[in-house]
Amino acid sequence: MPNNYDFSKLRDIKNIEINPAGWINPLTVEYGIGEQLGPTYFWRVKGTRHTFVIPVLRLNFISSGDYGKHFTEVLENFKENDYESWRSEGFSAPWMREYEANYSHFIL
């Protein structure tokens, strides 16, 4: 089920443009810091509600500060490993249709 988060609760919201394969590009990702067991980044494709969550220290470690690369990899993997299988099933569950509503106009 999509994780929706109220971005008005975040601080230091930023935007970054990325170009993930299989998506309509450029794509804008918005992200900001909130508190969820410590400083946490909440991020989403601008224009959607589904929110990805990752601790700040974890993102800094795995991305070496290149957040765009991390967001790109996550979205490419999400499309190939999740979204495409749900599409092949015809978005048969209500929660799958929520993802379709969020992403159908961003994914090729």
C-alpha positions as protocol buffer text, in pm:
chain_id: "A"
residue {
  index: 1
  type: MET
  ca { x: 0 y: 0 z: 0 }
}
residue {
  index: 2
  type: PRO
  ca { x: 132 y: 344 z: -78 }
}
residue {
  index: 3
  type: ASN
  ca { x: 291 y: 528 z: 211 }
}
residue {
  index: 4
  type: ASN
  ca { x: 150 y: 883 z: 204 }
}
residue {
  index: 5
  type: TYR
  ca { x: 319 y: 1147 z: 420 }
}
residue {
  index: 6
  type: ASP
  ca { x: 223 y: 1509 z: 488 }
}
residue {
  index: 7
  type: PHE
  ca { x: 516 y: 1708 z: 348 }
}
residue {
  index: 8
  type: SER
  ca { x: 409 y: 2016 z: 545 }
}
residue {
  index: 9
  type: LYS
  ca { x: 560 y: 1839 z: 849 }
}
residue {
  index: 10
  type: LEU
  ca { x: 907 y: 1828 z: 687 }
}
residue {
  index: 11
  type: ARG
  ca { x: 1186 y: 2080 z: 709 }
}
residue {
  index: 12
  type: ASP
  ca { x: 1435 y: 2187 z: 446 }
}
residue {
  index: 13
  type: ILE
  ca { x: 1237 y: 2057 z: 146 }
}
residue {
  index: 14
  type: LYS
  ca { x: 1444 y: 2047 z: -173 }
}
residue {
  index: 15
  type: ASN
  ca { x: 1387 y: 1948 z: -536 }
}
residue {
  index: 16
  type: ILE
  ca { x: 1622 y: 1762 z: -767 }
}
residue {
  index: 17
  type: GLU
  ca { x: 1578 y: 1663 z: -1131 }
}
residue {
  index: 18
  type: ILE
  ca { x: 1675 y: 1309 z: -1231 }
}
residue {
  index: 19
  type: ASN
  ca { x: 1644 y: 1093 z: -1543 }
}
residue {
  index: 20
  type: PRO
  ca { x: 1557 y: 734 z: -1447 }
}
residue {
  index: 21
  type: ALA
  ca { x: 1530 y: 482 z: -1730 }
}
residue {
  index: 22
  type: GLY
  ca { x: 1172 y: 392 z: -1820 }
}
residue {
  index: 23
  type: TRP
  ca { x: 1028 y: 714 z: -1679 }
}
residue {
  index: 24
  type: ILE
  ca { x: 922 y: 1036 z: -1850 }
}
residue {
  index: 25
  type: ASN
  ca { x: 1221 y: 1265 z: -1805 }
}
residue {
  index: 26
  type: PRO
  ca { x: 1327 y: 1486 z: -1652 }
}
residue {
  index: 27
  type: LEU
  ca { x: 1157 y: 1381 z: -1332 }
}
residue {
  index: 28
  type: THR
  ca { x: 1150 y: 1603 z: -1023 }
}
residue {
  index: 29
  type: VAL
  ca { x: 1197 y: 1446 z: -682 }
}
residue {
  index: 30
  type: GLU
  ca { x: 1111 y: 1646 z: -373 }
}
residue {
  index: 31
  type: TYR
  ca { x: 1264 y: 1551 z: -40 }
}
residue {
  index: 32
  type: GLY
  ca { x: 1292 y: 1683 z: 312 }
}
residue {
  index: 33
  type: ILE
  ca { x: 1390 y: 1588 z: 663 }
}
residue {
  index: 34
  type: GLY
  ca { x: 1148 y: 1463 z: 924 }
}
residue {
  index: 35
  type: GLU
  ca { x: 1183 y: 1267 z: 1243 }
}
residue {
  index: 36
  type: GLN
  ca { x: 1111 y: 896 z: 1248 }
}
residue {
  index: 37
  type: LEU
  ca { x: 1338 y: 735 z: 1506 }
}
residue {
  index: 38
  type: GLY
  ca { x: 1597 y: 1001 z: 1422 }
}
residue {
  index: 39
  type: PRO
  ca { x: 1653 y: 1229 z: 1124 }
}
residue {
  index: 40
  type: THR
  ca { x: 1489 y: 1072 z: 820 }
}
residue {
  index: 41
  type: TYR
  ca { x: 1454 y: 1174 z: 455 }
}
residue {
  index: 42
  type: PHE
  ca { x: 1105 y: 1154 z: 312 }
}
residue {
  index: 43
  type: TRP
  ca { x: 1099 y: 1173 z: -68 }
}
residue {
  index: 44
  type: ARG
  ca { x: 859 y: 1134 z: -357 }
}
residue {
  index: 45
  type: VAL
  ca { x: 817 y: 1204 z: -723 }
}
residue {
  index: 46
  type: LYS
  ca { x: 672 y: 1554 z: -739 }
}
residue {
  index: 47
  type: GLY
  ca { x: 304 y: 1530 z: -827 }
}
residue {
  index: 48
  type: THR
  ca { x: 253 y: 1197 z: -646 }
}
residue {
  index: 49
  type: ARG
  ca { x: 156 y: 1110 z: -290 }
}
residue {
  index: 50
  type: HIS
  ca { x: 354 y: 789 z: -232 }
}
residue {
  index: 51
  type: THR
  ca { x: 649 y: 865 z: -5 }
}
residue {
  index: 52
  type: PHE
  ca { x: 975 y: 673 z: 23 }
}
residue {
  index: 53
  type: VAL
  ca { x: 1153 y: 687 z: 360 }
}
residue {
  index: 54
  type: ILE
  ca { x: 1523 y: 643 z: 445 }
}
residue {
  index: 55
  type: PRO
  ca { x: 1727 y: 751 z: 749 }
}
residue {
  index: 56
  type: VAL
  ca { x: 1956 y: 1046 z: 676 }
}
residue {
  index: 57
  type: LEU
  ca { x: 2270 y: 859 z: 789 }
}
residue {
  index: 58
  type: ARG
  ca { x: 2183 y: 558 z: 572 }
}
residue {
  index: 59
  type: LEU
  ca { x: 2124 y: 773 z: 262 }
}
residue {
  index: 60
  type: ASN
  ca { x: 2448 y: 962 z: 319 }
}
residue {
  index: 61
  type: PHE
  ca { x: 2638 y: 633 z: 355 }
}
residue {
  index: 62
  type: ILE
  ca { x: 2499 y: 451 z: 51 }
}
residue {
  index: 63
  type: SER
  ca { x: 2491 y: 752 z: -180 }
}
residue {
  index: 64
  type: SER
  ca { x: 2815 y: 923 z: -77 }
}
residue {
  index: 65
  type: GLY
  ca { x: 2615 y: 1244 z: -102 }
}
residue {
  index: 66
  type: ASP
  ca { x: 2484 y: 1177 z: -456 }
}
residue {
  index: 67
  type: TYR
  ca { x: 2115 y: 1171 z: -370 }
}
residue {
  index: 68
  type: GLY
  ca { x: 2012 y: 1192 z: -734 }
}
residue {
  index: 69
  type: LYS
  ca { x: 2189 y: 864 z: -807 }
}
residue {
  index: 70
  type: HIS
  ca { x: 2009 y: 695 z: -517 }
}
residue {
  index: 71
  type: PHE
  ca { x: 1666 y: 830 z: -618 }
}
residue {
  index: 72
  type: THR
  ca { x: 1729 y: 721 z: -977 }
}
residue {
  index: 73
  type: GLU
  ca { x: 1829 y: 367 z: -877 }
}
residue {
  index: 74
  type: VAL
  ca { x: 1534 y: 325 z: -643 }
}
residue {
  index: 75
  type: LEU
  ca { x: 1284 y: 444 z: -905 }
}
residue {
  index: 76
  type: GLU
  ca { x: 1433 y: 227 z: -1179 }
}
residue {
  index: 77
  type: ASN
  ca { x: 1418 y: -78 z: -949 }
}
residue {
  index: 78
  type: PHE
  ca { x: 1066 y: 10 z: -835 }
}
residue {
  index: 79
  type: LYS
  ca { x: 947 y: 29 z: -1196 }
}
residue {
  index: 80
  type: GLU
  ca { x: 1115 y: -294 z: -1309 }
}
residue {
  index: 81
  type: ASN
  ca { x: 1056 y: -510 z: -1002 }
}
residue {
  index: 82
  type: ASP
  ca { x: 724 y: -389 z: -865 }
}
residue {
  index: 83
  type: TYR
  ca { x: 524 y: -166 z: -1098 }
}
residue {
  index: 84
  type: GLU
  ca { x: 570 y: -382 z: -1408 }
}
residue {
  index: 85
  type: SER
  ca { x: 456 y: -698 z: -1227 }
}
residue {
  index: 86
  type: TRP
  ca { x: 148 y: -517 z: -1096 }
}
residue {
  index: 87
  type: ARG
  ca { x: 79 y: -387 z: -1447 }
}
residue {
  index: 88
  type: SER
  ca { x: 104 y: -743 z: -1587 }
}
residue {
  index: 89
  type: GLU
  ca { x: -156 y: -849 z: -1327 }
}
residue {
  index: 90
  type: GLY
  ca { x: -384 y: -567 z: -1442 }
}
residue {
  index: 91
  type: PHE
  ca { x: -343 y: -377 z: -1113 }
}
residue {
  index: 92
  type: SER
  ca { x: -580 y: -633 z: -965 }
}
residue {
  index: 93
  type: ALA
  ca { x: -575 y: -520 z: -600 }
}
residue {
  index: 94
  type: PRO
  ca { x: -706 y: -186 z: -475 }
}
residue {
  index: 95
  type: TRP
  ca { x: -363 y: -90 z: -337 }
}
residue {
  index: 96
  type: MET
  ca { x: -207 y: -163 z: -678 }
}
residue {
  index: 97
  type: ARG
  ca { x: -455 y: 75 z: -836 }
}
residue {
  index: 98
  type: GLU
  ca { x: -336 y: 343 z: -591 }
}
residue {
  index: 99
  type: TYR
  ca { x: 16 y: 303 z: -728 }
}
residue {
  index: 100
  type: GLU
  ca { x: -118 y: 310 z: -1083 }
}
residue {
  index: 101
  type: ALA
  ca { x: -301 y: 638 z: -1007 }
}
residue {
  index: 102
  type: ASN
  ca { x: 19 y: 786 z: -865 }
}
residue {
  index: 103
  type: TYR
  ca { x: 261 y: 676 z: -1137 }
}
residue {
  index: 104
  type: SER
  ca { x: 80 y: 596 z: -1463 }
}
residue {
  index: 105
  type: HIS
  ca { x: 154 y: 939 z: -1612 }
}
residue {
  index: 106
  type: PHE
  ca { x: 523 y: 924 z: -1511 }
}
residue {
  index: 107
  type: ILE
  ca { x: 617 y: 570 z: -1620 }
}
residue {
  index: 108
  type: LEU
  ca { x: 659 y: 475 z: -1986 }
}
